[in-house]
């Protein structure tokens, strides 16, 4: 059961919704681009069928853990979203491949 309080999902519900959404993104035609100027910033472009446009996602390692941000409304209301989860997975894959290449 998903509970909504003050137009927000509980933290657990929001994370579940975001995870389900992130797992569907590759098949739905979303594109991820890493900024050349700032490697912690990614652009998530929505497919035309979803209205086009894009969201800006930023991941940054800071003392105390990872700081995440996305410009989508779901993130503003719930503190997580499918865009952040998908970019996090992509960033981990890029770093893993880079580590393999230098090994």
C-alpha positions in Angstrom: 0.0 0.0 0.0 1.3 3.4 -1.0 0.5 6.3 1.4 0.4 9.9 0.3 0.9 12.6 2.9 0.6 16.3 1.9 0.9 15.4 -1.8 4.1 13.4 -1.1 4.7 9.7 -1.0 6.4 8.1 2.0 10.1 7.7 1.5 9.8 4.0 0.9 7.0 4.4 -1.6 8.8 7.1 -3.5 11.9 4.9 -3.8 9.8 2.0 -5.1 8.0 4.2 -7.6 11.4 5.7 -8.8 13.0 2.2 -9.1 10.1 0.9 -11.2 10.3 4.0 -13.4 14.1 3.7 -13.8 13.8 0.1 -14.9 11.5 1.1 -17.7 13.5 4.2 -19.0 15.8 2.4 -21.4 12.9 0.8 -23.3 11.0 4.1 -23.4 13.6 5.9 -25.3 15.2 8.2 -22.6 18.7 9.4 -23.4 21.4 10.2 -20.9 24.2 12.6 -21.7 27.1 13.5 -19.3 28.2 17.2 -19.3 31.6 17.8 -20.8 32.2 20.8 -18.6 31.0 19.3 -15.3 31.2 15.5 -15.0 28.8 15.5 -12.1 25.9 16.9 -14.3 23.8 14.8 -16.6 21.1 15.6 -19.0 18.2 13.2 -19.2 16.2 13.8 -22.4 12.6 12.6 -22.5 11.4 10.9 -25.7 9.0 12.9 -27.9 6.1 10.6 -26.9 6.6 11.9 -23.3 6.5 15.6 -24.3 10.2 16.1 -25.2 12.4 18.3 -23.1 14.9 17.3 -20.5 15.7 17.2 -16.8 19.1 18.1 -15.3 20.4 15.6 -12.8 23.5 16.2 -10.6 25.4 13.7 -8.5 28.1 14.9 -6.2 30.2 13.1 -3.6 30.3 15.2 -0.5 31.3 14.5 3.1 28.6 12.4 4.6 27.6 10.7 1.3 26.2 11.3 -2.2 24.3 14.5 -2.9 21.7 14.1 -5.6 19.5 16.6 -7.4 17.0 16.5 -10.3 14.9 19.3 -11.8 11.8 17.0 -12.2 8.7 17.7 -10.1 8.7 14.2 -8.6 12.2 14.8 -7.1 11.2 18.2 -5.7 8.2 16.6 -3.9 9.8 13.3 -2.8 13.6 13.6 -2.8 14.2 10.8 -5.3 13.2 10.0 -8.8 13.7 7.6 -11.7 16.1 10.0 -13.4 18.5 10.1 -10.4 18.4 6.3 -10.1 19.1 5.8 -13.8 21.9 8.3 -13.9 23.4 6.8 -10.8 23.4 3.4 -12.5 24.9 4.8 -15.7 27.6 6.7 -13.7 28.6 3.6 -11.9 28.8 1.7 -15.2 31.0 4.4 -16.7 33.4 4.4 -13.7 33.5 0.6 -13.8 34.4 0.5 -17.5 37.0 3.2 -17.0 38.6 1.2 -14.2 38.7 -1.9 -16.4 40.4 0.1 -19.2 43.2 1.3 -16.9 43.7 -2.1 -15.2 
